[in-house]
Amino acid sequence: MNRSIARFSASVVLASALVLAACRTTVPETGRQQLNFLPPPKEAALGISEFNKIKGSKEISDNANYNAQVQRVGARLSKVMPVPNAEWEFIVFVDETPNAFALPGGKVGVHTGLFQITENDAGLAAVIGHEVAHVVARHSGERLSRGVVTGAAVAGAGYMMNQGDRSNGMLTAALGAGALFETQRHSRKQELEADQLGALFMARTGYDPRESVALWKRFAAWKAENEKTSSMPNFLSSHPLDERRISELESYLPTALAEYSGG
């Protein structure tokens, strides 16, 4: 490596360190430090825009029971979920996949297929609480920020290693694989963090947080019955294994139950 490249590398490292330090934020409740370039108003604007697109492309359910339950549970949870300047909106979409999602800005979508697993208000609260927890913790902005940094680091390291030696292309590929593993590992951490925050939100609104464990057990049973066995190893998955998720949530229950007054 010649001196000019070395000086350039040192400058890039210093500038990057200063930028990263300035973009540190703290996840509410857990206190975890995270990297996030996006300001909250920008996140909210992106979330609201995306939700409007989804409403324009997916069929909205007219099932009275589903809609009443989602509005009831959503209104109750929204009182304790700290989403600044939220324009809360809870919509049921016709989709048989058992899923739900939340976007920055207070936008929540629930699929009709989810009700076969939630079974009751507390089960639905566990799912909505988990999804909004991703918004509270600003996980989407964090993933975007980490992706930018990881991509830049891999590209820069690959450039430096490949100077004057084309055979080092294999090292660049190895760096890319390592970045993928790290990204997936961090995504699993975010899922477990959202489980914990969701249980807290449940407890604070009088829903028994123990129902969150029951919900994930039902989800695991549904997947075992309805989904083909995946050959993907856990370290390549963006979600934790059901057994790990349930175990972690059971360990966290005493903290959530301390804020539960439902008896």
KEVEXKE-399850 format. One line per field, with one value per residue (C-alpha): x, y, z; residue number from 1; residue in three letters. Coordinates in Angstrom, 1 decimal. Layout:
<recs>
east <- c(X / ...) .
north <- c(Y / ...) .
up <- c(Z / ...) .
k <- c(NUM / ...) .
r <- c(ALA / ...) .
</recs>
This chain:
<recs>
east <- c(0.0 / 1.6 / 1.6 / -1.1 / -3.5 / -2.6 / -3.3 / -6.5 / -7.6 / -6.8 / -8.8 / -11.8 / -11.6 / -11.5 / -14.3 / -16.4 / -15.8 / -17.0 / -20.1 / -21.0 / -20.5 / -22.9 / -25.6 / -26.0 / -29.4 / -30.9 / -33.7 / -36.5 / -36.9 / -33.9 / -31.3 / -29.5 / -27.3 / -28.0 / -26.8 / -29.5 / -29.0 / -32.7 / -34.4 / -37.8 / -39.8 / -38.2 / -39.0 / -42.6 / -43.0 / -41.7 / -43.9 / -47.1 / -46.3 / -45.7 / -48.9 / -51.0 / -49.5 / -50.4 / -54.0 / -54.2 / -53.0 / -54.4 / -58.1 / -59.3 / -61.5 / -65.1 / -65.3 / -67.1 / -65.7 / -62.1 / -62.3 / -63.9 / -61.3 / -58.4 / -59.7 / -60.4 / -57.0 / -55.2 / -56.8 / -55.9 / -52.3 / -51.8 / -52.1 / -48.8 / -46.8 / -44.4 / -44.5 / -43.9 / -46.5 / -48.3 / -51.2 / -52.6 / -54.4 / -55.3 / -56.4 / -57.4 / -56.3 / -57.7 / -54.7 / -54.7 / -51.1 / -51.0 / -49.1 / -49.2 / -46.9 / -46.4 / -44.8 / -43.3 / -46.0 / -48.4 / -49.6 / -50.6 / -51.8 / -53.3 / -54.0 / -57.2 / -55.2 / -53.7 / -57.0 / -56.8 / -53.7 / -54.3 / -57.6 / -58.3 / -57.7 / -54.5 / -53.1 / -53.8 / -52.2 / -49.1 / -48.7 / -49.6 / -47.4 / -44.5 / -44.9 / -45.2 / -42.2 / -40.1 / -41.3 / -40.7 / -37.1 / -36.7 / -35.5 / -36.2 / -33.9 / -31.3 / -31.3 / -31.0 / -28.1 / -26.3 / -26.7 / -25.2 / -22.2 / -21.7 / -21.9 / -19.4 / -17.0 / -17.1 / -16.5 / -13.7 / -12.0 / -12.3 / -10.8 / -7.8 / -7.2 / -7.5 / -5.0 / -2.5 / -3.7 / -6.8 / -6.7 / -7.9 / -11.4 / -12.1 / -11.4 / -13.9 / -16.5 / -15.6 / -16.1 / -19.5 / -20.6 / -19.4 / -21.5 / -24.6 / -24.1 / -23.8 / -26.9 / -29.0 / -27.7 / -28.6 / -32.1 / -32.6 / -31.6 / -34.2 / -36.9 / -36.1 / -36.0 / -39.5 / -40.8 / -39.8 / -41.1 / -44.4 / -44.8 / -44.3 / -46.9 / -49.3 / -48.7 / -49.1 / -52.6 / -53.8 / -53.2 / -51.6 / -48.1 / -48.0 / -50.4 / -47.5 / -45.7 / -48.9 / -49.3 / -45.8 / -46.3 / -49.5 / -47.5 / -44.8 / -47.4 / -49.1 / -45.8 / -44.9 / -48.2 / -48.5 / -45.0 / -42.5 / -39.3 / -36.7 / -33.1 / -31.8 / -29.6 / -30.6 / -27.5 / -28.8 / -32.3 / -33.4 / -35.8 / -34.8 / -35.9 / -39.3 / -37.7 / -35.2 / -37.9 / -40.2 / -37.4 / -36.2 / -39.7 / -40.4 / -37.2 / -38.4 / -41.9 / -41.0 / -40.1 / -43.3 / -45.5 / -44.1 / -46.1 / -49.2 / -52.1 / -54.7 / -54.5) .
north <- c(0.0 / 3.3 / 6.4 / 8.3 / 5.4 / 5.1 / 8.8 / 8.6 / 5.5 / 7.3 / 10.3 / 8.2 / 6.3 / 9.5 / 11.2 / 8.0 / 7.8 / 11.4 / 10.8 / 7.6 / 9.2 / 12.0 / 9.6 / 7.6 / 7.4 / 5.4 / 2.9 / 3.8 / 1.4 / -0.9 / 1.9 / 0.2 / 2.5 / 2.4 / 4.0 / 6.0 / 8.6 / 9.3 / 12.0 / 11.0 / 13.4 / 11.8 / 8.3 / 9.3 / 10.9 / 7.8 / 5.5 / 7.5 / 7.6 / 3.9 / 3.1 / 5.2 / 3.2 / -0.1 / 1.1 / 1.8 / -1.6 / -4.0 / -4.8 / -3.4 / -5.9 / -5.0 / -7.8 / -6.0 / -8.2 / -8.0 / -4.2 / -3.7 / -5.8 / -4.1 / -0.6 / -1.5 / -3.0 / -0.4 / 2.5 / 1.0 / 0.4 / 3.7 / 5.5 / 4.0 / 3.4 / 6.4 / 7.3 / 11.1 / 13.0 / 9.8 / 9.9 / 6.6 / 4.4 / 0.7 / -1.0 / -4.7 / -6.0 / -9.0 / -11.3 / -14.9 / -14.8 / -14.5 / -11.3 / -7.6 / -4.6 / -1.2 / 1.8 / 5.1 / 7.7 / 5.4 / 3.3 / -0.3 / -3.0 / -6.3 / -9.3 / -11.2 / -14.4 / -13.3 / -13.8 / -17.6 / -17.3 / -14.3 / -15.8 / -13.0 / -9.3 / -10.1 / -12.2 / -9.4 / -6.9 / -9.0 / -8.8 / -5.1 / -4.2 / -6.1 / -4.5 / -0.9 / -1.7 / -1.8 / 1.8 / 2.9 / 1.5 / 3.0 / -0.3 / 0.6 / 3.6 / 1.7 / -1.1 / 1.5 / 3.2 / 0.0 / -1.1 / 2.1 / 1.8 / -1.9 / -1.4 / 1.4 / -0.5 / -3.6 / -1.5 / 0.4 / -2.6 / -4.5 / -1.6 / -1.4 / -5.2 / -5.5 / -2.8 / -4.4 / -8.0 / -9.2 / -12.5 / -10.7 / -10.6 / -13.6 / -11.6 / -9.0 / -11.8 / -13.1 / -9.6 / -9.4 / -12.8 / -11.6 / -8.4 / -10.5 / -12.7 / -9.6 / -7.9 / -11.0 / -11.4 / -7.8 / -8.3 / -11.2 / -8.9 / -6.3 / -9.0 / -10.0 / -6.4 / -5.8 / -8.8 / -7.3 / -3.8 / -5.3 / -7.2 / -3.9 / -2.1 / -4.9 / -4.8 / -1.1 / -1.2 / -4.1 / -7.0 / -9.9 / -10.1 / -13.9 / -14.0 / -12.9 / -16.2 / -18.1 / -16.2 / -17.1 / -20.7 / -20.8 / -19.1 / -21.8 / -24.5 / -23.0 / -22.7 / -26.3 / -27.4 / -25.2 / -24.3 / -26.6 / -27.3 / -24.8 / -25.8 / -22.3 / -22.4 / -20.0 / -17.8 / -16.9 / -16.1 / -12.5 / -13.9 / -15.9 / -19.5 / -19.9 / -21.7 / -18.9 / -16.3 / -18.0 / -18.7 / -15.1 / -13.7 / -16.1 / -14.8 / -11.2 / -11.8 / -10.8 / -7.3 / -7.0 / -8.4 / -5.8 / -3.3 / -5.4 / -4.5 / -6.7 / -9.3) .
up <- c(0.0 / -1.0 / 1.2 / -0.6 / -0.2 / 3.4 / 4.0 / 2.2 / 4.2 / 7.5 / 6.5 / 5.5 / 8.8 / 10.9 / 9.0 / 9.2 / 13.0 / 13.5 / 11.4 / 13.2 / 16.6 / 15.6 / 14.5 / 17.7 / 19.2 / 22.2 / 22.0 / 24.5 / 27.4 / 26.5 / 26.5 / 23.6 / 21.5 / 17.8 / 14.6 / 12.8 / 10.1 / 9.5 / 11.5 / 13.0 / 10.8 / 7.7 / 8.9 / 9.6 / 6.2 / 4.5 / 6.5 / 5.8 / 2.1 / 2.0 / 3.9 / 1.5 / -1.4 / 0.4 / 0.9 / -2.7 / -3.8 / -1.2 / -0.5 / 2.8 / 4.8 / 5.6 / 8.3 / 11.1 / 13.9 / 12.7 / 12.3 / 15.7 / 17.4 / 15.7 / 16.4 / 20.1 / 20.7 / 18.6 / 20.4 / 23.8 / 22.9 / 21.2 / 24.6 / 25.8 / 22.6 / 22.3 / 18.6 / 18.4 / 16.3 / 15.4 / 13.1 / 14.3 / 11.7 / 12.0 / 8.9 / 8.3 / 4.9 / 3.0 / 3.0 / 4.2 / 5.3 / 9.1 / 9.4 / 10.5 / 10.0 / 11.4 / 9.7 / 11.1 / 11.6 / 13.5 / 10.6 / 11.3 / 8.9 / 10.0 / 7.7 / 7.9 / 8.1 / 11.4 / 13.4 / 13.2 / 15.4 / 17.7 / 19.0 / 21.4 / 22.2 / 24.1 / 21.3 / 18.8 / 21.3 / 21.4 / 17.6 / 17.2 / 20.2 / 18.6 / 15.2 / 16.7 / 18.9 / 15.7 / 15.0 / 18.6 / 18.4 / 15.0 / 13.6 / 9.9 / 10.0 / 11.9 / 9.3 / 6.5 / 8.3 / 9.0 / 5.4 / 4.2 / 6.5 / 5.9 / 2.1 / 2.2 / 4.5 / 2.2 / -0.9 / 0.7 / 2.1 / -1.1 / -3.0 / -0.7 / -0.7 / -4.5 / -5.3 / -7.6 / -7.0 / -8.8 / -7.0 / -3.8 / -5.3 / -3.2 / -0.1 / -1.2 / -1.6 / 1.9 / 3.3 / 1.6 / 3.1 / 6.6 / 6.2 / 5.4 / 8.5 / 10.6 / 9.1 / 9.7 / 13.2 / 14.0 / 12.5 / 14.9 / 17.8 / 16.7 / 16.6 / 20.2 / 21.3 / 19.7 / 21.6 / 24.9 / 24.1 / 22.8 / 26.1 / 28.0 / 26.0 / 26.6 / 30.4 / 30.6 / 29.0 / 31.1 / 28.7 / 30.3 / 28.8 / 29.4 / 26.4 / 24.2 / 25.0 / 24.3 / 21.0 / 19.8 / 20.7 / 18.6 / 15.8 / 16.0 / 15.9 / 12.9 / 11.0 / 11.8 / 10.4 / 7.4 / 6.2 / 4.5 / 6.5 / 5.6 / 5.0 / 5.8 / 8.9 / 11.7 / 11.3 / 7.8 / 9.0 / 9.8 / 12.5 / 15.6 / 15.8 / 17.6 / 20.5 / 21.1 / 20.8 / 23.3 / 25.7 / 25.6 / 26.1 / 29.0 / 30.7 / 30.2 / 31.6 / 35.2 / 34.0 / 32.0 / 34.7 / 37.1 / 35.1 / 34.7 / 36.9 / 35.4 / 38.1) .
k <- c(1 / 2 / 3 / 4 / 5 / 6 / 7 / 8 / 9 / 10 / 11 / 12 / 13 / 14 / 15 / 16 / 17 / 18 / 19 / 20 / 21 / 22 / 23 / 24 / 25 / 26 / 27 / 28 / 29 / 30 / 31 / 32 / 33 / 34 / 35 / 36 / 37 / 38 / 39 / 40 / 41 / 42 / 43 / 44 / 45 / 46 / 47 / 48 / 49 / 50 / 51 / 52 / 53 / 54 / 55 / 56 / 57 / 58 / 59 / 60 / 61 / 62 / 63 / 64 / 65 / 66 / 67 / 68 / 69 / 70 / 71 / 72 / 73 / 74 / 75 / 76 / 77 / 78 / 79 / 80 / 81 / 82 / 83 / 84 / 85 / 86 / 87 / 88 / 89 / 90 / 91 / 92 / 93 / 94 / 95 / 96 / 97 / 98 / 99 / 100 / 101 / 102 / 103 / 104 / 105 / 106 / 107 / 108 / 109 / 110 / 111 / 112 / 113 / 114 / 115 / 116 / 117 / 118 / 119 / 120 / 121 / 122 / 123 / 124 / 125 / 126 / 127 / 128 / 129 / 130 / 131 / 132 / 133 / 134 / 135 / 136 / 137 / 138 / 139 / 140 / 141 / 142 / 143 / 144 / 145 / 146 / 147 / 148 / 149 / 150 / 151 / 152 / 153 / 154 / 155 / 156 / 157 / 158 / 159 / 160 / 161 / 162 / 163 / 164 / 165 / 166 / 167 / 168 / 169 / 170 / 171 / 172 / 173 / 174 / 175 / 176 / 177 / 178 / 179 / 180 / 181 / 182 / 183 / 184 / 185 / 186 / 187 / 188 / 189 / 190 / 191 / 192 / 193 / 194 / 195 / 196 / 197 / 198 / 199 / 200 / 201 / 202 / 203 / 204 / 205 / 206 / 207 / 208 / 209 / 210 / 211 / 212 / 213 / 214 / 215 / 216 / 217 / 218 / 219 / 220 / 221 / 222 / 223 / 224 / 225 / 226 / 227 / 228 / 229 / 230 / 231 / 232 / 233 / 234 / 235 / 236 / 237 / 238 / 239 / 240 / 241 / 242 / 243 / 244 / 245 / 246 / 247 / 248 / 249 / 250 / 251 / 252 / 253 / 254 / 255 / 256 / 257 / 258 / 259 / 260 / 261 / 262 / 263) .
r <- c(MET / ASN / ARG / SER / ILE / ALA / ARG / PHE / SER / ALA / SER / VAL / VAL / LEU / ALA / SER / ALA / LEU / VAL / LEU / ALA / ALA / CYS / ARG / THR / THR / VAL / PRO / GLU / THR / GLY / ARG / GLN / GLN / LEU / ASN / PHE / LEU / PRO / PRO / PRO / LYS / GLU / ALA / ALA / LEU / GLY / ILE / SER / GLU / PHE / ASN / LYS / ILE / LYS / GLY / SER / LYS / GLU / ILE / SER / ASP / ASN / ALA / ASN / TYR / ASN / ALA / GLN / VAL / GLN / ARG / VAL / GLY / ALA / ARG / LEU / SER / LYS / VAL / MET / PRO / VAL / PRO / ASN / ALA / GLU / TRP / GLU / PHE / ILE / VAL / PHE / VAL / ASP / GLU / THR / PRO / ASN / ALA / PHE / ALA / LEU / PRO / GLY / GLY / LYS / VAL / GLY / VAL / HIS / THR / GLY / LEU / PHE / GLN / ILE / THR / GLU / ASN / ASP / ALA / GLY / LEU / ALA / ALA / VAL / ILE / GLY / HIS / GLU / VAL / ALA / HIS / VAL / VAL / ALA / ARG / HIS / SER / GLY / GLU / ARG / LEU / SER / ARG / GLY / VAL / VAL / THR / GLY / ALA / ALA / VAL / ALA / GLY / ALA / GLY / TYR / MET / MET / ASN / GLN / GLY / ASP / ARG / SER / ASN / GLY / MET / LEU / THR / ALA / ALA / LEU / GLY / ALA / GLY / ALA / LEU / PHE / GLU / THR / GLN / ARG / HIS / SER / ARG / LYS / GLN / GLU / LEU / GLU / ALA / ASP / GLN / LEU / GLY / ALA / LEU / PHE / MET / ALA / ARG / THR / GLY / TYR / ASP / PRO / ARG / GLU / SER / VAL / ALA / LEU / TRP / LYS / ARG / PHE / ALA / ALA / TRP / LYS / ALA / GLU / ASN / GLU / LYS / THR / SER / SER / MET / PRO / ASN / PHE / LEU / SER / SER / HIS / PRO / LEU / ASP / GLU / ARG / ARG / ILE / SER / GLU / LEU / GLU / SER / TYR / LEU / PRO / THR / ALA / LEU / ALA / GLU / TYR / SER / GLY / GLY) .
</recs>
